Every structure is written in C-alpha cells, then in structure tokens.
Amino acid sequence: MAMLQRSLPHVALSPPRRGPTARAARPRTLADRVRAMGRFDPVDAVAWTIRLVKAVEQLHKTGSAHGGICPAAIVEGATSGANAELSRLEGAEPFGCFGPERLADGEPSTMQDVWAVGTVLYFLLTGTMPFSGRSAEEVRSRIHAGPPNLTSLGVNDRRLQTLIERLFAPRLSMRIVAATPLREALERWRPELRLRWLPPLALPPEPFEIRDRDSQADVDTAEYEIITRQVSLPSRAELEDMLGTVLPARKPREEPEQEPLDAEAEPSTPPPPRSSSRPMVITAAVILGLEAAALSIWQLAK
C-alpha cells in the first residue's frame, strides 16, 4: 500500500487518526467524513468510487446483491482507508440511494447496486445526495426531475457530468446497469493517475444472503432485448407472408480489403471504368438464341 500511495500521490487514503479520542471513536463512514470535512476532491471521489465498484463487482460475480449501498455503509477503517470496508447498513433504508425500479418493487438487484454507486459518487463530488427525500414518493419525484448539474455545485468536469447523466438516465437502454462498465469508465477518466491499481473495499466475512433475482447475464440480456425491441424489424418469414412470395436467397456480402492508412502515401488513382464486354456477350447470345428459335419454327411451318 505504501508503494501504491507513492504512485498515486493525489489520492487520499485517510491517514491514521492520533490522539486520546481515537480509541473511543466509532469507525467513521464516508458520510461522517463529508459532514465533518466537506466534499471530496474529484480525484479522491473517483478513487473511492473505483474501490467501491470493485467490491460490488466481486459481490455480483457470486450472484448476490448488496441492497443497501450508500455513503453510510462505507466504513473507512480503524487505522486508514487502506482497510476500508463495504458493510451492511443497519437501520432505516437509504431511500435516497434507491433507483426507480427499486422504489417501484422494493427488490434489490445488481442493477440497483450500480445506481446506488452512482449516488455515492455524486455525494462525494458535491457533498449532497442527488435525490434526497424522507419517503419513497419524495425520492421518486426528485428522480423524475433529475439531479442538479455538477457545474451548479462547483464541479466543473464535463466527463464526470456525462458519466453522472449515464448513471441516472431515465431510459434503461441509455443507463449504465453493470458494475464492470462503470469501473472501466471511471478508470478512463484520468488514466495518467493509474487509478485502476487501487484495491477494492473489503467485504464483510459473512456471506450476503440477498440473492439477486436476475444474474448479470440476465440483466445484460434484458438490456439487449430492450434495445432490440425499440428497433425491431419483421423477420424473413413475416416478410414472405406479407408479400405472398418466397424471397430469393441473399448472396454473401464481399467486403473489400482495407489497406493500412498511411499519412504520407500518395492519393490513389481512381480505378478504370468497368468493361461492358460481358453484358454485350450476354445480349449477343440472347439474340442468336432467338434467331435459332425463329428458324426452327419457320422450318416446321414449311
């Protein structure tokens, strides 16, 4: 971890607390830290979110869903952020971290975990929740209105704003619904910082009993079905039924060979025009055939 800290000098990993109050203090969560010290720097916020989504990614591979991801469920650790943990949240349900589907049916899923990770990223960047409310109805109305723009809250980063818009997209076909694409998008935000080497948050030793209703493959399949349903076209059999005929077999498409691009290469000369000898040969053969048929008919008539 010391080597990781040297390679990522801008990423804060919560230095150890010293003093007589450190022993009696309870483990501090990210929600406590933001309330005490304000919002995170964008690099720190993205770094913590990458560690969070890596832990969520590991959890989803087992077929389980967390169901309670929020800033208060991320414990920094007893000594430093290096041993931070994604724990279970005891007490009231975090409605502000629930997506529209979770608010509608109340069931946790991997897709809703990814939505909750997005709310954590927004909270660390701005110090406020994107969709606050004391009840599910209030949160649902805030989701319908959309979260405040990051620029209006002092975060001037267009790439992060685009990512937030994709995380909270109203249409499911436009939304990031899996942990792996989210992690990859976060790692591409500032590749020079090498944030992809950050370790994941630790998971509790007890296995999660919440099983996801759909595996990640089913979520991806549902996403594909939503996209294809919007641009669905009639099948070949349906077209033949509508036209009342059998369509001819399609010939395989021949792709031209692509030459490698060369900036210094001279522009290629246009190809010579195609010769029309083949159509002329075919036309001549047809004419000769007609003449032969006419001669045969004339001989039979005699």
C-alpha positions in Angstrom: 0.0 0.0 0.0 2.9 2.4 0.6 4.1 1.8 -3.0 0.5 2.4 -4.2 0.3 5.6 -2.2 3.6 6.8 -3.8 2.3 6.0 -7.2 -0.9 7.9 -6.5 0.2 11.0 -4.6 -3.1 12.8 -5.2 -5.3 10.0 -3.9 -6.1 10.4 -0.2 -6.4 7.2 1.8 -7.4 8.7 5.1 -4.2 9.0 7.3 -4.4 7.4 10.8 -6.1 9.4 13.5 -4.0 10.1 16.5 -4.8 11.3 20.0 -6.7 10.1 23.0 -10.1 10.2 21.3 -9.1 7.8 18.6 -9.6 4.7 20.8 -13.1 5.6 21.8 -14.3 6.8 18.4 -16.5 4.5 16.4 -15.5 3.6 12.9 -16.1 6.6 10.7 -18.0 6.3 7.4 -17.7 8.3 4.3 -20.9 10.1 5.2 -19.3 11.2 8.5 -16.2 12.4 6.8 -18.2 14.5 4.3 -20.2 16.0 7.1 -17.1 16.9 9.0 -14.7 18.0 6.2 -16.9 18.8 3.2 -17.0 17.2 -0.2 -14.1 15.3 -1.7 -11.7 16.4 -4.3 -12.8 14.9 -7.7 -9.7 12.6 -7.8 -10.4 11.3 -4.2 -14.1 10.9 -5.1 -13.4 8.9 -8.2 -10.7 6.8 -6.3 -13.1 5.8 -3.5 -15.8 5.0 -6.1 -13.5 2.8 -8.0 -12.7 0.9 -4.8 -16.4 0.6 -4.1 -17.4 -0.6 -7.5 -14.6 -3.2 -7.5 -16.0 -4.7 -4.3 -19.5 -4.6 -5.8 -18.2 -6.3 -8.9 -16.8 -9.1 -6.8 -20.1 -9.4 -5.0 -22.1 -9.6 -8.2 -19.9 -12.4 -9.5 -21.3 -14.6 -6.7 -24.8 -13.9 -7.8 -25.6 -11.7 -4.8 -26.7 -8.1 -4.4 -25.9 -5.7 -1.6 -29.2 -3.9 -1.5 -28.0 -1.1 0.9 -25.1 0.7 -0.7 -24.9 4.3 0.5 -22.2 6.6 2.0 -23.1 5.5 5.5 -22.4 1.8 4.6 -18.7 2.5 3.6 -16.5 2.4 6.7 -13.1 4.0 6.4 -11.4 1.5 8.7 -9.8 1.6 12.2 -6.4 3.0 11.1 -6.6 4.1 7.5 -8.6 4.0 4.2 -6.4 1.0 3.1 -8.6 -1.4 5.1 -11.9 0.3 4.4 -15.0 -1.9 4.2 -18.3 -2.0 2.4 -20.6 -3.1 5.3 -24.2 -3.7 5.8 -26.3 -0.7 6.7 -28.3 -1.1 9.9 -31.4 0.9 10.5 -33.6 2.9 8.1 -33.5 2.1 4.4 -31.5 4.6 2.3 -34.3 5.8 0.0 -32.0 8.4 -1.5 -29.8 5.7 -2.9 -32.7 3.7 -4.5 -33.3 3.7 -8.2 -36.8 4.0 -9.8 -37.1 0.2 -10.2 -36.2 -0.4 -6.5 -38.7 2.2 -5.4 -41.3 0.5 -7.5 -41.0 -3.1 -6.5 -38.7 -2.9 -3.4 -36.5 -5.7 -4.6 -32.6 -5.4 -4.6 -30.7 -6.3 -7.7 -27.3 -5.8 -9.2 -28.6 -3.1 -11.4 -29.9 -1.2 -8.4 -26.5 -1.6 -6.7 -24.9 0.2 -9.7 -27.5 3.0 -9.3 -26.5 3.3 -5.6 -22.8 3.5 -6.5 -23.7 6.5 -8.7 -25.4 8.2 -5.8 -22.2 7.7 -3.7 -20.1 9.2 -6.4 -22.4 12.2 -6.7 -22.4 12.6 -2.9 -18.6 12.6 -2.7 -18.3 15.1 -5.5 -20.9 17.6 -4.3 -21.5 16.9 -0.6 -25.2 16.4 -1.2 -27.4 13.5 -2.3 -28.7 13.6 -5.9 -32.2 12.5 -4.9 -33.0 13.4 -1.2 -36.3 12.7 0.5 -37.8 11.3 3.6 -40.0 8.8 1.7 -40.0 6.8 -1.4 -42.6 9.2 -3.0 -40.4 12.2 -2.4 -37.3 10.4 -3.9 -39.3 9.3 -6.9 -40.4 12.8 -7.7 -36.8 14.0 -7.4 -35.6 11.3 -9.8 -38.3 12.4 -12.3 -36.9 15.9 -12.1 -33.3 14.8 -12.5 -30.2 15.6 -10.3 -28.7 19.1 -10.2 -25.9 19.7 -12.6 -22.4 19.3 -11.2 -21.4 22.7 -12.5 -24.1 24.4 -10.4 -22.5 22.8 -7.4 -18.9 23.8 -8.2 -17.6 20.7 -10.0 -16.5 21.8 -13.5 -15.8 18.5 -15.2 -17.6 17.6 -18.3 -16.6 14.0 -18.4 -17.8 13.4 -14.8 -21.1 15.2 -15.7 -21.5 12.9 -18.7 -20.9 9.9 -16.5 -23.5 11.1 -14.0 -26.0 11.5 -16.7 -25.5 8.0 -17.9 -25.7 6.6 -14.4 -29.1 8.3 -13.8 -30.5 8.1 -17.3 -34.3 7.7 -17.2 -34.3 5.2 -20.1 -32.9 1.9 -19.1 -31.3 1.4 -22.6 -29.2 4.6 -22.0 -28.2 3.8 -18.5 -25.1 2.0 -17.1 -26.5 -1.0 -15.4 -23.5 -3.2 -14.7 -20.5 -2.8 -12.4 -17.8 -3.6 -14.9 -18.7 -0.9 -17.5 -18.9 1.6 -14.7 -15.5 0.7 -13.3 -13.9 0.9 -16.8 -15.5 4.3 -17.4 -14.1 5.6 -14.0 -10.6 4.2 -14.8 -10.6 6.0 -18.2 -11.4 9.3 -16.5 -7.8 10.2 -15.6 -5.7 7.3 -17.0 -2.4 9.0 -16.1 -3.2 8.6 -12.4 -3.3 4.8 -12.7 -6.4 4.5 -10.5 -7.0 1.0 -11.9 -4.4 -0.3 -9.4 -6.5 0.7 -6.4 -7.6 -2.2 -4.2 -11.3 -2.9 -3.7 -13.1 -2.2 -0.5 -13.2 -5.2 1.9 -16.4 -7.2 2.1 -17.8 -8.5 5.4 -16.7 -12.0 6.3 -20.3 -13.2 6.4 -21.8 -14.0 3.1 -24.6 -11.8 1.8 -28.0 -13.5 2.0 -29.6 -11.2 -0.5 -29.7 -13.1 -3.8 -30.2 -11.1 -7.0 -33.3 -12.0 -8.8 -31.5 -11.9 -12.1 -27.9 -12.9 -12.8 -25.7 -10.4 -14.5 -26.1 -12.3 -17.7 -29.9 -12.0 -17.4 -29.5 -8.2 -16.8 -27.4 -7.9 -19.9 -29.9 -10.0 -21.9 -32.8 -7.8 -20.7 -30.9 -4.7 -21.7 -30.3 -6.2 -25.2 -33.9 -7.1 -25.5 -34.9 -3.5 -24.6 -32.6 -2.1 -27.3 -33.7 -4.6 -30.0 -37.3 -4.1 -29.2 -37.1 -0.4 -30.0 -35.6 -1.1 -33.5 -37.3 -4.5 -34.2 -37.8 -5.4 -37.9 -40.0 -8.1 -39.4 -38.3 -11.4 -39.9 -37.8 -13.0 -43.3 -40.7 -15.4 -42.8 -43.0 -12.5 -41.9 -41.9 -10.6 -45.0 -42.7 -13.6 -47.2 -46.1 -13.9 -45.6 -46.8 -10.2 -46.2 -45.6 -10.3 -49.8 -47.1 -13.7 -50.6 -43.9 -14.9 -52.3 -40.6 -16.6 -51.5 -37.7 -14.2 -51.3 -34.5 -15.1 -53.2 -31.6 -16.3 -51.2 -29.2 -13.5 -50.1 -25.7 -13.6 -51.5 -22.9 -13.2 -49.0 -21.5 -9.7 -49.0 -18.0 -9.4 -50.2 -16.1 -6.9 -48.1 -13.3 -5.1 -49.9 -9.8 -5.4 -48.5 -8.8 -2.4 -46.4 -5.3 -1.1 -46.9 -3.5 0.3 -43.9 -3.7 4.1 -43.6 -0.5 6.0 -44.4 -0.4 9.7 -43.8 2.5 10.1 -46.3 1.1 7.9 -49.0 0.1 9.5 -52.3 -3.6 9.6 -53.1 -4.6 6.5 -55.0 -5.7 6.9 -58.6 -9.4 6.1 -59.3 -10.0 2.6 -60.8 -10.5 2.3 -64.5 -14.1 2.1 -65.7 -15.6 -1.4 -65.9 -15.6 -3.0 -69.2 -19.1 -3.6 -70.7 -18.0 -6.6 -72.8 -19.8 -9.1 -70.6 -23.3 -7.6 -71.0 -22.6 -7.3 -74.7 -21.7 -11.0 -74.9 -24.9 -12.0 -73.0 -27.0 -9.8 -75.3 -25.5 -11.3 -78.4 -26.1 -14.8 -77.1 -29.8 -14.0 -76.4 -30.2 -12.6 -80.0 -28.6 -15.7 -81.6 -30.9 -17.9 -79.5 -34.0 -16.0 -80.7 -32.8 -16.3 -84.3 -32.3 -20.0 -84.0 -35.7 -20.5 -82.4 -37.4 -18.5 -85.2 -35.6 -20.5 -87.9 -36.8 -23.8 -86.3 -40.4 -22.5 -86.2 -40.1 -21.5 -89.9 -38.8 -24.9 -90.9 -41.7 -26.7 -89.1 -44.2 -24.4 -90.8 -43.0 -25.5 -94.2 
